[in-house]
Structure formats: structure tokens, C-alpha cells
Amino acid sequence: MISTAPSRMQDVLEEAKSVLKEASNPEHRLGAYVILAITTGLRPEELRKLQWSAVDLDSATLYVLRAQRHKDETKTRLSRRGLGMPDLAVEALRSLRTRQAAERLRAGEEYADHDLVFCRENGAPYDAPSVRWWFRKILKAAGLNAKEWCPRELRHTFVSIMSDHGVPIEKISLLVGHKDTKITETVYRHQLRPEIRDGAEHMNDIFGSKTTKSA
């Protein structure tokens, strides 16, 4: 998922739709994780530390305040951010919260309540390998080559879709929690729609395009 060619971008969008549809299946324990990753661009380490106290489903907003890093700090100061959530993400989280409430009742005193949005049946946190296993299970069910993907690629997918739909790089940089656009351009240069040719394309439209070079 690294090409910005129009045909490949369409493939990226179709792949994302397939994954989102499959992730909506209640049988997938981390389906909401995948949906949130694609639709908000959160880092895997941010998703693993996301707490219900930082999620407001009524206003469709979440706040990135922690990450699975040293002392639970986010990667940078600007990584601490508030983000709106699309309807399908809110719906997925509502279903997840209902399921977790039932699991908490079944577990009783054995439930380890860390207020985590994404946790095991006993409330314990997931590590990266466990998330990767569930993630690839969803991809396989969606008919994609799971072995070639890792959870972080969902963030790349988010950037690709945003860029292809005309969202300015300044806005994308804020959404993904980068301190400036240079980082976004460097890390996601393959996902960003190439805009540097826009000036030349407009000039060709205005003055006409030449197919032969003058002497």
C-alpha cells in the first residue's frame, strides 16, 4: 500500500472497505481496534493504551493521552490530541463496551480493570504480538494476504485515504500527531498524493501542453 497512482489508490480504498466490513463482524475480538486504526490514524501504541475515560461516545470524540512507551508518555507533545470519530467507529466501540461489561460480570473479582478500551477477557492489556495475531486473523478473513501486513500499516492507510481525498498535509499532520509537516512528508512520502506537479499541470492547462521541445 505504498503507491499513489490513481489505480493503486483505488485498490487501497477497496482494501480498506473490505477490512472494515470484516472487522465489523462481532466474532473478531479486536475488530473495533482495526476500525479505529483505519478511521483515525492512531498509532498501535496509542490504541493499546487507550482508556474509556478518554473516550466520549456521545460526542464521538477520543483523546490521545497515553501510549505504550516509556512511562506511558505519548511520542511527542503534539501526539496528545483530541480526535473526532466517524459513526462506524462509534458504533464499534459501543458494541465493544457492551461486550466488556458482560465479561467483567462473568470474571467477577478476577477481572483486572485497567479502564482499557482494548483488553483481554479478564481486563489484562494486550501486547504487540497478540494484537498482531488478531489483526492478521481479520485480514485473512477479509481475503487479504495477512503475512505482509502489520497493524501500523492501518495508519498508513489512513494517511493515504486522507491525502487522496484532498485533505491538506497540514491537517493530516495534526490528525496523526506529528510536530510538523516535514515528519509527515518524510514518513508517509509514499502515501501522500504528489502535489508538487500541480503548478506544472495548471500551466499546461492555461498555456497548452507541448509534445515537442523547441530548438
Residue pairs with C-beta under 8 A, 6 or more apart in sequence:
1 12
1 15
1 153
1 156
1 157
1 160
1 191
2 156
2 190
2 191
3 9
3 190
4 160
4 163
4 164
4 190
4 191
4 192
4 193
4 194
9 160
9 164
9 193
12 157
12 160
12 161
12 164
13 161
13 164
15 144
15 157
16 38
16 157
16 161
18 142
18 143
18 144
19 34
19 38
19 138
19 139
19 142
19 144
20 34
20 35
20 38
20 39
20 88
21 142
22 28
22 31
22 138
22 139
22 141
22 142
23 31
23 32
23 34
23 35
23 92
23 138
23 142
24 31
24 35
24 88
24 92
25 31
25 141
26 95
26 99
28 34
28 134
28 137
28 138
28 141
29 134
30 118
30 126
30 131
30 134
30 135
30 138
31 92
31 138
32 89
32 92
32 93
32 95
32 96
32 117
32 118
33 47
33 118
33 131
33 134
33 135
33 151
34 135
34 138
34 154
35 88
35 89
35 92
36 42
36 47
36 50
36 62
36 85
36 89
36 92
36 93
37 44
37 47
37 151
37 154
37 155
37 158
38 154
38 157
38 158
39 85
39 86
39 88
39 89
39 158
40 62
40 83
40 85
40 89
40 158
40 175
41 155
41 158
41 159
41 162
41 175
41 176
42 50
42 64
42 83
42 155
43 67
43 75
43 79
43 152
43 155
43 177
44 128
44 131
44 151
44 152
44 155
45 67
45 68
45 69
45 75
46 64
46 66
46 67
46 68
46 74
46 79
46 177
47 117
47 118
47 131
47 151
48 68
48 116
48 118
48 125
48 126
48 128
48 131
49 66
49 67
49 68
49 72
49 116
49 125
50 62
50 64
50 66
50 116
50 117
50 118
51 65
51 66
51 114
51 115
51 116
51 117
52 97
52 115
52 116
52 117
53 115
54 62
54 63
54 64
54 65
54 66
55 61
55 62
55 63
55 93
55 117
56 62
57 90
57 93
57 94
57 97
60 84
60 85
60 86
60 87
60 89
60 90
61 82
61 83
61 84
61 85
62 82
62 83
62 85
63 80
63 81
63 82
63 83
64 74
64 79
64 80
64 81
64 82
64 83
64 177
65 74
65 80
66 72
66 73
66 74
67 73
67 74
67 75
67 79
68 128
69 75
74 80
74 177
75 177
76 177
76 178
76 179
77 179
78 174
78 177
78 178
78 179
79 177
80 177
81 174
81 175
81 177
83 175
85 93
93 117
96 117
96 118
100 119
103 111
103 121
103 122
103 123
104 111
104 113
104 123
107 121
107 122
107 123
110 122
111 122
111 123
112 122
112 123
112 124
113 123
114 123
114 124
114 125
116 123
116 125
118 126
118 131
119 125
119 126
120 126
128 151
131 151
132 150
132 151
135 146
135 149
135 150
135 151
136 146
136 147
136 149
137 146
139 145
139 146
139 149
140 146
155 176
156 188
156 191
158 175
158 176
159 172
159 176
159 184
159 188
159 191
159 192
160 188
160 191
162 171
162 172
162 175
163 169
163 172
163 188
163 191
163 192
163 193
164 193
167 175
169 181
169 184
169 185
169 192
169 195
170 181
172 184
172 188
172 192
173 180
173 181
173 183
173 184
176 184
178 184
178 187
184 192
185 192
